[in-house]
Amino acid sequence: MEDMKKAKEWLLSGAYTCVVCKDGKCVVSTQRGVAPLVKWLKSGDDFKGYYAADKVIGKATAFLYVLLGIKAVYAGVISKTALRVLQEHDIATEYDKLVENIINRQGDGICPFEAAVLDVDNAKAAYEIIQSKMKEMNILIS
């Protein structure tokens, strides 16, 4: 669990939005939302067995962690639907705050990615929806 401790410490330092660690190696991002996880999925790098720490995990993000093969996650904030997805896929989960839904950046509704996958129960189907939503919203992977 040393890798989980390291991922959480790096996240809580405030410098990153999400961190994944395994065997002392850490990969970090300062991008918000689903973008860093989609980038990591597209990279073809192997993240199976990594430990993750993320500021906010909604259902869309949870599905991406499933596809990455993450072993355990820590979330500052997690939605109930995201927690259920992670539990269904045997991903150990620690969090500070459990909420009904992830709120959008404007603070006036549900996160568009959480809304897009609300009725989805398959990680691969969710990934396709997430990518379509990113195109629709002109979110580029950098």
MOKALIN-V891121 format. One record per backbone hydrogen bond with DSSP energy under -1.0 kcal/mol. NH is the residue of the N-H (numbers start at 1). CO is the residue of the C=O. If there is no record, write none. Layout:
<<NH:CO> <NH:CO>>
//
This chain:
<<5:1> <6:2> <7:3> <8:4> <9:5> <10:6> <11:7> <12:8> <14:11> <17:29> <18:29> <19:53> <20:27> <21:51> <22:25> <25:22> <27:20> <29:18> <38:34> <39:35> <40:36> <41:37> <42:38> <43:39> <49:69> <50:47> <51:21> <52:72> <53:19> <54:74> <55:17> <57:77> <62:58> <63:59> <64:60> <65:61> <66:62> <67:63> <68:64> <70:65> <71:50> <73:92> <74:52> <75:94> <76:54> <77:55> <78:97> <79:57> <80:99> <83:79> <84:80> <85:81> <86:82> <87:83> <88:84> <89:85> <90:87> <91:86> <92:71> <94:73> <96:75> <97:76> <99:78> <104:109> <107:104> <111:102> <115:111> <116:112> <117:113> <120:117> <126:122> <127:123> <128:124> <129:125> <130:126> <131:127> <132:128> <133:129> <134:130> <135:131> <136:132> <137:133> <138:135> <139:134>>
//
